[in-house]
Amino acid sequence: MKNSLIILFSFLNIGIALSQEIIELPYKDDGHIKWIGDEKEYFSEIWQTQVVTNVSIPTMQVFKPAASKSNGTSVIIAPGGALYALSINSEGNDVAKWLNEKGITAFVLKYRLVPTGEDGVQEVMQIGDKIMESVAPVLPLSVEDGMAAVSYIRKNAESLGINPQKIGFMGFSAGGAVTMGVGYNYSQDSKPDFLVPVYPWTSAMPVKECRSDAPPMLIICATDDPLDLASGSIELYSSYLKAEKNIALHMYSKGGHGFGMRKQGLPSDNWISRFYDWALAEGFTEAQKSK
């Protein structure tokens, strides 16, 4: 009987650990873009990963570290997917779980995407040169969702158990474009304390002159990115450098595009550890205490 109770409580604890809060973010619907049906989540055979598509209502899932590890730092994670999909595991949930182990609270953001049918990944693979035309009206909404996430977390910092002065924003590819957009358009309430664009889609969000109060930024990319995002990342770095702002860049020789938390047997596999090193050095998070 005792062993049965131990097993039961173990399963209950696992269930509690896996159960995460979903927060619906405030948003404005201007009526110009129409979504049909709900968002979809499925395994994409084309991309060989789990994806979310057709997001019309922005939400974020909260991933909390164990109370004994929590250090008050938080990171909003914006997965990539060309604004047609979200690579929800490799560039979202898996990142959040890694951060939790370091005591960092993570929020995986589902920002608004281009309206799609049954398979958004298939649609984006077929659209070709018209992709910029299709994402142009949606990207500003995605950026609004990013800023709404920062504002929500800051306003509810106490109940969420986080430090309102240690809120970061990390985005991958299209999520990196959202990260840049947040960095160019924030208000006082929606300003992140640090930005981490990972192979940001600078074709969709061109580099601009950074703001006078721009938050510190770490850029991560690979030279062999097949979408030629290395040059955009360097341009973004240079814009901060010219303005004498706090900026860092990790440019890997190999890694391709969309590596996220996938393992390729390359130095780029460890990019998230380099982010953690940077966050420690900049004082955005704290090292785990030895037991």
C-alpha positions as a Markdown table, in Angstrom:
| # | Residue | x | y | z |
|---|---|---|---|---|
| 1 | Met | 0.0 | 0.0 | 0.0 |
| 2 | Lys | 2.8 | 2.4 | 0.9 |
| 3 | Asn | 4.6 | 1.8 | -2.4 |
| 4 | Ser | 1.3 | 2.3 | -4.3 |
| 5 | Leu | 0.8 | 5.7 | -2.6 |
| 6 | Ile | 4.4 | 6.7 | -3.5 |
| 7 | Ile | 3.8 | 5.8 | -7.1 |
| 8 | Leu | 0.5 | 7.7 | -7.1 |
| 9 | Phe | 2.0 | 10.8 | -5.6 |
| 10 | Ser | 4.9 | 10.6 | -8.1 |
| 11 | Phe | 2.4 | 10.6 | -11.0 |
| 12 | Leu | 0.5 | 13.5 | -9.4 |
| 13 | Asn | 3.8 | 15.5 | -9.1 |
| 14 | Ile | 4.6 | 14.8 | -12.7 |
| 15 | Gly | 1.2 | 16.0 | -13.8 |
| 16 | Ile | 1.6 | 19.2 | -11.8 |
| 17 | Ala | 5.0 | 19.8 | -13.3 |
| 18 | Leu | 3.7 | 19.3 | -16.9 |
| 19 | Ser | 0.6 | 21.4 | -16.3 |
| 20 | Gln | 1.3 | 25.0 | -17.4 |
| 21 | Glu | -0.9 | 28.0 | -17.4 |
| 22 | Ile | -2.2 | 29.5 | -20.7 |
| 23 | Ile | -2.6 | 33.3 | -20.7 |
| 24 | Glu | -4.7 | 35.0 | -23.4 |
| 25 | Leu | -3.3 | 38.4 | -24.3 |
| 26 | Pro | -5.3 | 41.5 | -25.0 |
| 27 | Tyr | -5.3 | 42.4 | -28.7 |
| 28 | Lys | -7.1 | 44.7 | -31.2 |
| 29 | Asp | -8.9 | 43.3 | -34.2 |
| 30 | Asp | -9.0 | 45.9 | -37.0 |
| 31 | Gly | -11.2 | 43.6 | -39.1 |
| 32 | His | -8.8 | 43.7 | -42.1 |
| 33 | Ile | -7.6 | 40.1 | -41.7 |
| 34 | Lys | -10.0 | 37.2 | -41.4 |
| 35 | Trp | -9.1 | 33.8 | -39.9 |
| 36 | Ile | -11.4 | 30.8 | -40.5 |
| 37 | Gly | -11.5 | 28.2 | -37.8 |
| 38 | Asp | -9.3 | 27.7 | -34.8 |
| 39 | Glu | -5.5 | 27.4 | -34.5 |
| 40 | Lys | -4.1 | 24.0 | -35.4 |
| 41 | Glu | -1.3 | 21.9 | -33.9 |
| 42 | Tyr | 0.2 | 18.9 | -35.8 |
| 43 | Phe | 3.4 | 17.2 | -36.8 |
| 44 | Ser | 4.6 | 18.6 | -40.1 |
| 45 | Glu | 6.0 | 15.9 | -42.3 |
| 46 | Ile | 7.6 | 18.7 | -44.5 |
| 47 | Trp | 9.5 | 20.3 | -41.6 |
| 48 | Gln | 9.7 | 17.1 | -39.5 |
| 49 | Thr | 8.6 | 18.9 | -36.4 |
| 50 | Gln | 5.6 | 19.8 | -34.3 |
| 51 | Val | 4.0 | 23.1 | -35.5 |
| 52 | Val | 1.1 | 25.5 | -34.6 |
| 53 | Thr | -0.7 | 27.3 | -37.4 |
| 54 | Asn | -3.6 | 29.7 | -38.0 |
| 55 | Val | -3.1 | 31.6 | -34.7 |
| 56 | Ser | -5.7 | 34.4 | -34.5 |
| 57 | Ile | -5.8 | 34.9 | -30.7 |
| 58 | Pro | -2.4 | 35.6 | -29.1 |
| 59 | Thr | -1.6 | 33.5 | -26.0 |
| 60 | Met | 1.4 | 32.5 | -24.1 |
| 61 | Gln | 2.1 | 29.3 | -22.1 |
| 62 | Val | 3.9 | 29.8 | -18.8 |
| 63 | Phe | 6.7 | 27.4 | -17.9 |
| 64 | Lys | 7.8 | 27.9 | -14.3 |
| 65 | Pro | 11.0 | 26.6 | -12.8 |
| 66 | Ala | 10.9 | 24.7 | -9.5 |
| 67 | Ala | 10.4 | 27.1 | -6.6 |
| 68 | Ser | 13.8 | 26.2 | -5.2 |
| 69 | Lys | 15.5 | 27.2 | -8.5 |
| 70 | Ser | 13.5 | 30.3 | -9.4 |
| 71 | Asn | 15.6 | 33.5 | -9.6 |
| 72 | Gly | 13.1 | 36.0 | -10.9 |
| 73 | Thr | 14.4 | 36.3 | -14.5 |
| 74 | Ser | 11.9 | 35.6 | -17.2 |
| 75 | Val | 12.1 | 35.2 | -21.0 |
| 76 | Ile | 9.4 | 35.5 | -23.6 |
| 77 | Ile | 10.0 | 33.0 | -26.4 |
| 78 | Ala | 8.7 | 33.7 | -29.9 |
| 79 | Pro | 9.1 | 30.6 | -32.1 |
| 80 | Gly | 9.8 | 30.9 | -35.9 |
| 81 | Gly | 8.0 | 29.6 | -38.9 |
| 82 | Ala | 7.8 | 32.3 | -41.6 |
| 83 | Leu | 4.7 | 33.8 | -39.9 |
| 84 | Tyr | 2.8 | 30.9 | -41.3 |
| 85 | Ala | 3.6 | 28.5 | -38.5 |
| 86 | Leu | 5.3 | 28.2 | -35.1 |
| 87 | Ser | 8.0 | 25.6 | -34.5 |
| 88 | Ile | 6.5 | 25.1 | -31.1 |
| 89 | Asn | 9.0 | 22.6 | -29.7 |
| 90 | Ser | 12.5 | 23.2 | -31.0 |
| 91 | Glu | 12.1 | 27.0 | -30.9 |
| 92 | Gly | 9.5 | 27.1 | -28.0 |
| 93 | Asn | 8.7 | 24.5 | -25.4 |
| 94 | Asp | 12.2 | 22.9 | -25.4 |
| 95 | Val | 13.8 | 26.2 | -25.0 |
| 96 | Ala | 11.5 | 27.0 | -22.1 |
| 97 | Lys | 12.3 | 23.7 | -20.3 |
| 98 | Trp | 16.0 | 24.3 | -20.6 |
| 99 | Leu | 15.6 | 27.8 | -19.2 |
| 100 | Asn | 13.6 | 26.4 | -16.3 |
| 101 | Glu | 16.5 | 24.3 | -15.3 |
| 102 | Lys | 18.5 | 27.5 | -14.9 |
| 103 | Gly | 15.8 | 29.0 | -12.7 |
| 104 | Ile | 14.3 | 31.2 | -15.4 |
| 105 | Thr | 10.6 | 31.5 | -15.9 |
| 106 | Ala | 9.7 | 31.2 | -19.6 |
| 107 | Phe | 6.6 | 32.3 | -21.6 |
| 108 | Val | 6.1 | 30.6 | -25.0 |
| 109 | Leu | 4.3 | 33.1 | -27.2 |
| 110 | Lys | 1.8 | 32.2 | -29.9 |
| 111 | Tyr | 1.6 | 35.4 | -31.8 |
| 112 | Arg | -0.9 | 36.0 | -34.7 |
| 113 | Leu | 0.0 | 34.3 | -37.9 |
| 114 | Val | -1.0 | 34.5 | -41.6 |
| 115 | Pro | -4.5 | 32.8 | -41.9 |
| 116 | Thr | -4.1 | 29.3 | -43.3 |
| 117 | Gly | -6.1 | 26.2 | -44.0 |
| 118 | Glu | -5.4 | 22.6 | -43.1 |
| 119 | Asp | -1.6 | 22.7 | -43.6 |
| 120 | Gly | 0.0 | 26.1 | -43.1 |
| 121 | Val | 3.5 | 24.7 | -43.7 |
| 122 | Gln | 2.5 | 23.4 | -47.1 |
| 123 | Glu | 1.1 | 26.8 | -48.0 |
| 124 | Val | 4.2 | 28.7 | -47.1 |
| 125 | Met | 6.4 | 26.2 | -49.0 |
| 126 | Gln | 4.2 | 26.9 | -52.1 |
| 127 | Ile | 3.9 | 30.7 | -51.9 |
| 128 | Gly | 7.3 | 31.5 | -53.3 |
| 129 | Asp | 8.2 | 35.1 | -54.0 |
| 130 | Lys | 4.8 | 36.4 | -52.8 |
| 131 | Ile | 5.6 | 35.6 | -49.1 |
| 132 | Met | 6.6 | 39.2 | -48.2 |
| 133 | Glu | 3.3 | 40.4 | -49.6 |
| 134 | Ser | 1.4 | 37.9 | -47.5 |
| 135 | Val | 3.2 | 38.5 | -44.2 |
| 136 | Ala | 3.4 | 42.3 | -44.5 |
| 137 | Pro | -0.1 | 43.0 | -43.0 |
| 138 | Val | 0.3 | 40.4 | -40.2 |
| 139 | Leu | 3.8 | 41.2 | -38.9 |
| 140 | Pro | 2.7 | 44.4 | -37.2 |
| 141 | Leu | 0.0 | 42.4 | -35.3 |
| 142 | Ser | 2.6 | 39.9 | -34.3 |
| 143 | Val | 4.8 | 42.7 | -32.9 |
| 144 | Glu | 1.8 | 44.1 | -31.0 |
| 145 | Asp | 1.3 | 40.6 | -29.5 |
| 146 | Gly | 5.0 | 40.6 | -28.4 |
| 147 | Met | 4.7 | 44.0 | -26.7 |
| 148 | Ala | 1.4 | 42.9 | -25.1 |
| 149 | Ala | 3.3 | 39.9 | -23.6 |
| 150 | Val | 5.9 | 42.2 | -22.1 |
| 151 | Ser | 3.3 | 44.6 | -20.7 |
| 152 | Tyr | 1.3 | 41.7 | -19.2 |
| 153 | Ile | 4.2 | 40.1 | -17.5 |
| 154 | Arg | 5.5 | 43.4 | -16.1 |
| 155 | Lys | 2.0 | 44.3 | -14.7 |
| 156 | Asn | 1.6 | 40.9 | -13.2 |
| 157 | Ala | 5.2 | 40.4 | -12.1 |
| 158 | Glu | 4.4 | 39.9 | -8.4 |
| 159 | Ser | 1.8 | 37.1 | -9.0 |
| 160 | Leu | 4.0 | 35.5 | -11.6 |
| 161 | Gly | 7.0 | 35.5 | -9.2 |
| 162 | Ile | 9.3 | 37.4 | -11.5 |
| 163 | Asn | 11.4 | 40.5 | -11.4 |
| 164 | Pro | 9.8 | 43.3 | -13.5 |
| 165 | Gln | 13.3 | 44.6 | -14.4 |
| 166 | Lys | 14.5 | 41.2 | -15.7 |
| 167 | Ile | 12.2 | 40.5 | -18.6 |
| 168 | Gly | 13.8 | 39.3 | -21.8 |
| 169 | Phe | 12.5 | 38.7 | -25.3 |
| 170 | Met | 13.9 | 35.9 | -27.4 |
| 171 | Gly | 12.7 | 35.1 | -31.0 |
| 172 | Phe | 13.7 | 32.7 | -33.8 |
| 173 | Ser | 13.6 | 33.6 | -37.5 |
| 174 | Ala | 10.1 | 35.1 | -37.9 |
| 175 | Gly | 10.0 | 35.3 | -34.1 |
| 176 | Gly | 13.4 | 37.1 | -34.4 |
| 177 | Ala | 11.6 | 39.7 | -36.7 |
| 178 | Val | 9.0 | 40.0 | -34.0 |
| 179 | Thr | 11.8 | 40.5 | -31.4 |
| 180 | Met | 13.3 | 43.3 | -33.6 |
| 181 | Gly | 9.8 | 44.9 | -34.0 |
| 182 | Val | 9.4 | 44.9 | -30.2 |
| 183 | Gly | 12.8 | 46.5 | -29.9 |
| 184 | Tyr | 11.8 | 49.3 | -32.3 |
| 185 | Asn | 8.3 | 50.0 | -31.1 |
| 186 | Tyr | 8.1 | 49.4 | -27.3 |
| 187 | Ser | 6.5 | 51.8 | -24.9 |
| 188 | Gln | 7.6 | 52.3 | -21.3 |
| 189 | Asp | 5.4 | 49.4 | -20.1 |
| 190 | Ser | 6.3 | 47.1 | -23.0 |
| 191 | Lys | 10.0 | 47.6 | -23.1 |
| 192 | Pro | 12.0 | 44.3 | -22.7 |
| 193 | Asp | 15.1 | 44.5 | -20.5 |
| 194 | Phe | 17.1 | 42.5 | -23.0 |
| 195 | Leu | 16.6 | 41.1 | -26.5 |
| 196 | Val | 17.8 | 37.9 | -28.1 |
| 197 | Pro | 17.1 | 37.6 | -31.8 |
| 198 | Val | 18.2 | 34.1 | -33.1 |
| 199 | Tyr | 18.8 | 34.0 | -36.8 |
| 200 | Pro | 16.3 | 36.9 | -37.1 |
| 201 | Trp | 14.3 | 37.3 | -40.4 |
| 202 | Thr | 15.8 | 40.7 | -41.3 |
| 203 | Ser | 14.2 | 40.5 | -44.8 |
| 204 | Ala | 10.8 | 40.8 | -43.2 |
| 205 | Met | 11.9 | 43.3 | -40.5 |
| 206 | Pro | 14.6 | 45.5 | -42.1 |
| 207 | Val | 17.3 | 46.9 | -39.7 |
| 208 | Lys | 16.7 | 50.4 | -38.6 |
| 209 | Glu | 18.5 | 52.9 | -36.4 |
| 210 | Cys | 18.2 | 51.6 | -32.9 |
| 211 | Arg | 16.5 | 53.7 | -30.3 |
| 212 | Ser | 18.4 | 56.0 | -27.9 |
| 213 | Asp | 17.3 | 53.8 | -24.9 |
| 214 | Ala | 17.7 | 50.5 | -26.7 |
| 215 | Pro | 17.9 | 47.5 | -24.4 |
| 216 | Pro | 21.0 | 45.2 | -24.5 |
| 217 | Met | 20.9 | 42.6 | -27.3 |
| 218 | Leu | 22.5 | 39.3 | -28.1 |
| 219 | Ile | 22.3 | 38.1 | -31.7 |
| 220 | Ile | 22.8 | 34.5 | -32.6 |
| 221 | Cys | 23.1 | 33.2 | -36.2 |
| 222 | Ala | 25.2 | 30.9 | -38.5 |
| 223 | Thr | 27.3 | 32.1 | -41.4 |
| 224 | Asp | 25.9 | 29.3 | -43.6 |
| 225 | Asp | 22.2 | 30.3 | -43.0 |
| 226 | Pro | 20.6 | 29.4 | -46.4 |
| 227 | Leu | 18.3 | 32.4 | -46.1 |
| 228 | Asp | 21.3 | 34.7 | -46.0 |
| 229 | Leu | 20.3 | 36.0 | -42.6 |
| 230 | Ala | 24.0 | 36.2 | -41.5 |
| 231 | Ser | 24.4 | 39.5 | -43.3 |
| 232 | Gly | 21.2 | 40.9 | -41.7 |
| 233 | Ser | 22.4 | 39.8 | -38.3 |
| 234 | Ile | 25.7 | 41.6 | -38.9 |
| 235 | Glu | 23.9 | 44.7 | -40.0 |
| 236 | Leu | 21.8 | 44.6 | -36.9 |
| 237 | Tyr | 24.9 | 44.2 | -34.8 |
| 238 | Ser | 26.5 | 47.1 | -36.6 |
| 239 | Ser | 23.5 | 49.4 | -36.0 |
| 240 | Tyr | 23.9 | 48.9 | -32.2 |
| 241 | Leu | 27.7 | 49.2 | -32.4 |
| 242 | Lys | 27.4 | 52.5 | -34.3 |
| 243 | Ala | 25.0 | 53.8 | -31.6 |
| 244 | Glu | 27.4 | 52.6 | -28.9 |
| 245 | Lys | 24.8 | 50.4 | -27.3 |
| 246 | Asn | 25.3 | 47.1 | -25.4 |
| 247 | Ile | 25.5 | 44.5 | -28.1 |
| 248 | Ala | 26.9 | 41.0 | -28.6 |
| 249 | Leu | 27.0 | 38.6 | -31.5 |
| 250 | His | 27.6 | 34.8 | -31.8 |
| 251 | Met | 28.1 | 33.9 | -35.4 |
| 252 | Tyr | 28.7 | 30.2 | -35.9 |
| 253 | Ser | 30.5 | 29.1 | -39.1 |
| 254 | Lys | 28.0 | 26.2 | -39.5 |
| 255 | Gly | 24.5 | 25.6 | -38.2 |
| 256 | Gly | 22.2 | 26.5 | -41.1 |
| 257 | His | 18.7 | 27.9 | -40.4 |
| 258 | Gly | 16.2 | 26.8 | -37.8 |
| 259 | Phe | 18.6 | 24.9 | -35.6 |
| 260 | Gly | 16.8 | 25.9 | -32.4 |
| 261 | Met | 17.2 | 23.1 | -29.8 |
| 262 | Arg | 17.9 | 20.5 | -32.5 |
| 263 | Lys | 21.3 | 18.6 | -32.1 |
| 264 | Gln | 23.5 | 18.6 | -35.2 |
| 265 | Gly | 26.8 | 17.7 | -33.7 |
| 266 | Leu | 28.0 | 21.3 | -34.2 |
| 267 | Pro | 29.2 | 24.1 | -31.9 |
| 268 | Ser | 25.8 | 25.8 | -32.7 |
| 269 | Asp | 24.1 | 23.1 | -30.6 |
| 270 | Asn | 25.4 | 25.0 | -27.5 |
| 271 | Trp | 24.1 | 28.4 | -28.4 |
| 272 | Ile | 21.7 | 28.5 | -25.5 |
| 273 | Ser | 24.5 | 28.0 | -23.1 |
| 274 | Arg | 26.3 | 31.0 | -24.7 |
| 275 | Phe | 23.1 | 32.9 | -24.1 |
| 276 | Tyr | 23.1 | 31.9 | -20.4 |
| 277 | Asp | 26.8 | 32.9 | -20.1 |
| 278 | Trp | 25.9 | 36.3 | -21.6 |
| 279 | Ala | 22.9 | 36.7 | -19.3 |
| 280 | Leu | 25.1 | 36.0 | -16.3 |
| 281 | Ala | 27.7 | 38.4 | -17.3 |
| 282 | Glu | 25.2 | 41.2 | -17.9 |
| 283 | Gly | 23.4 | 40.6 | -14.6 |
| 284 | Phe | 20.1 | 39.5 | -16.1 |
| 285 | Thr | 20.1 | 36.2 | -14.3 |
| 286 | Glu | 21.9 | 34.5 | -11.4 |
| 287 | Ala | 24.0 | 31.4 | -11.3 |
| 288 | Gln | 22.4 | 28.3 | -9.7 |
| 289 | Lys | 23.4 | 28.0 | -6.1 |
| 290 | Ser | 25.4 | 24.9 | -5.2 |
| 291 | Lys | 23.6 | 22.5 | -2.9 |
